[in-house]
Amino acid sequence: MDSNSRMAHDGAPHNFVALGIKVLVVSDSRTLETDLSGQYIEQCCCQAGHNFLERLVVADEAQQISAKVQEWSATAEVKVVIVTGGTGVTQRDVTPEALEPLFHKTLAGFGELFRMLSYADIGAACIQSRATAGLIGDCLVFVIPGSSGACRLAMERIILPQLDARTKPCSFAGLLSG
């Protein structure tokens, strides 16, 4: 078995599958040039071997957020959308409200795991994170906070491993590419 192939929970080897990924940065103050969190996510996806397709910044406006994610998720080449920002509890933080109604399947474990892992870094402040995930059609959508630490935690500890078909005992990659 080569280094790009691992055994999965069904006993069959799974090879790495490059997934089409887009990143939406939700911010009233960042631009593509000043957004370090989105740049980090893009870099992680490229280094992991995925097909990074686009990164875009939109304002903290529910209609803009939902319209862009709906557009992207309806495109066959887009298997994953990662949305960063707008997950806090201020008046302007509307990303979960914009996207959760679009999910036909909610992945509650993602937000739970994110907050559990965040607790080690930021303590009880993790309850202010409204990280979430779900499926819109055949597209997996992750919604994470916009801070660099949160993006690093989500990408390294949860998202990238789950986007690798070789991850045991299972991953989303096999479902998305099949």
C-alpha positions in Angstrom: 0.0 0.0 0.0 1.5 3.4 -1.0 1.7 6.4 1.3 -1.4 8.0 -0.3 -3.5 5.0 0.7 -4.8 3.9 4.1 -7.2 1.3 5.3 -10.6 2.7 6.2 -13.2 1.4 8.7 -14.6 -1.0 6.0 -11.1 -2.6 5.5 -10.7 -1.2 2.0 -7.8 1.1 1.2 -8.8 4.7 0.6 -6.7 7.1 -1.4 -6.4 10.8 -1.0 -9.1 12.7 -2.9 -8.6 16.4 -3.8 -11.9 18.2 -3.0 -13.0 21.5 -4.5 -13.0 24.1 -1.7 -14.1 27.7 -1.5 -13.7 30.1 1.5 -16.1 32.8 2.4 -14.8 35.4 4.9 -17.5 37.3 6.7 -16.3 40.7 7.9 -17.2 44.4 7.9 -13.5 45.4 8.2 -11.3 42.9 6.4 -10.3 42.8 2.7 -8.7 39.9 0.8 -5.4 41.5 1.4 -5.8 42.1 5.2 -7.7 38.9 6.0 -5.1 36.6 7.5 -7.5 34.0 8.7 -8.9 33.3 5.2 -5.4 33.3 3.8 -4.4 30.7 6.4 -7.4 28.5 5.5 -6.5 28.8 1.8 -2.9 27.9 2.5 -3.9 24.8 4.6 -6.2 23.6 1.8 -3.6 24.0 -0.9 -0.8 22.4 1.3 -3.1 19.4 2.0 -3.5 18.9 -1.8 -7.1 20.0 -2.3 -8.4 22.0 -5.2 -8.7 25.5 -3.8 -11.1 27.4 -6.0 -11.8 30.8 -4.4 -11.7 33.1 -1.4 -14.1 36.0 -1.1 -15.0 38.6 1.6 -18.6 39.6 2.2 -20.1 42.0 4.8 -21.9 40.7 7.9 -25.2 40.7 6.1 -27.3 37.6 6.2 -28.6 37.9 2.7 -25.1 38.3 1.2 -23.8 35.3 3.2 -26.7 33.0 2.3 -26.8 34.0 -1.3 -23.1 33.3 -1.9 -23.1 30.0 0.0 -26.2 28.9 -1.9 -24.6 29.8 -5.2 -21.3 28.0 -4.4 -23.0 24.9 -3.0 -25.1 24.5 -6.1 -21.9 24.2 -8.2 -20.8 20.6 -8.9 -17.1 21.3 -8.5 -17.6 22.7 -5.0 -17.6 20.0 -2.4 -16.7 22.1 0.7 -17.4 25.7 1.7 -15.6 27.0 4.8 -17.1 30.2 6.2 -15.1 32.2 8.7 -16.4 35.1 10.8 -19.7 36.3 12.1 -20.2 33.5 14.6 -20.1 35.5 17.8 -22.9 37.0 19.8 -22.8 40.6 18.8 -25.7 42.3 16.9 -23.7 42.1 13.6 -22.8 38.3 13.9 -25.4 36.7 11.7 -23.6 33.8 9.9 -25.3 30.9 11.7 -28.7 32.5 11.2 -27.9 33.0 7.5 -26.8 29.4 6.9 -28.4 27.0 9.3 -31.8 27.3 7.6 -30.1 26.1 4.4 -28.7 22.9 5.9 -30.7 19.8 5.0 -28.5 17.9 7.5 -26.9 19.6 10.5 -23.7 18.2 11.8 -24.1 19.1 15.5 -20.9 17.3 16.5 -18.8 19.8 14.7 -19.8 22.7 16.9 -19.7 20.6 20.0 -16.2 19.3 19.2 -14.9 22.8 18.2 -16.1 24.3 21.5 -14.7 21.3 23.5 -11.2 21.8 21.9 -11.5 25.6 22.3 -12.1 25.3 26.0 -8.4 24.2 26.5 -7.3 27.4 24.8 -9.8 30.1 25.9 -11.7 28.5 28.8 -15.4 29.3 29.3 -15.3 32.0 26.6 -15.8 29.1 24.1 -19.5 29.3 24.8 -19.6 32.5 22.8 -18.6 30.6 19.6 -21.5 29.5 17.5 -19.4 27.3 15.1 -21.6 25.0 13.1 -21.6 22.7 10.1 -24.1 21.0 7.8 -24.8 19.8 4.3 -26.4 21.9 1.6 -27.2 19.4 -1.1 -23.9 17.5 -1.7 -21.8 20.3 -0.3 -20.3 20.3 3.2 -20.3 23.7 4.9 -18.2 24.6 7.9 -18.9 27.8 9.8 -16.0 28.9 12.1 -15.0 32.0 14.0 -12.8 34.5 12.3 -9.9 34.6 14.7 -6.6 33.2 13.6 -6.5 30.8 16.6 -10.0 29.5 16.0 -9.2 29.0 12.3 -6.0 27.1 13.1 -7.8 24.9 15.7 -10.7 24.1 13.3 -8.5 23.4 10.3 -5.8 21.4 12.0 -7.8 19.4 14.5 -11.1 18.9 12.8 -11.6 20.0 9.2 -8.5 18.8 7.4 -8.5 15.4 9.0 -12.2 15.0 8.0 -11.5 16.1 4.4 -8.8 13.3 4.0 -10.3 10.1 2.8 -7.4 8.2 4.5 -8.6 9.3 8.0 -9.6 6.3 10.1 -12.2 5.1 10.9 -14.0 7.4 8.5 -14.1 10.8 6.9 -16.4 13.1 5.0 -14.1 13.0 2.0 -15.2 9.5 1.0 -18.9 10.6 1.1 -18.3 13.8 -0.8 -16.2 12.2 -3.6 -18.4 9.1 -4.0 
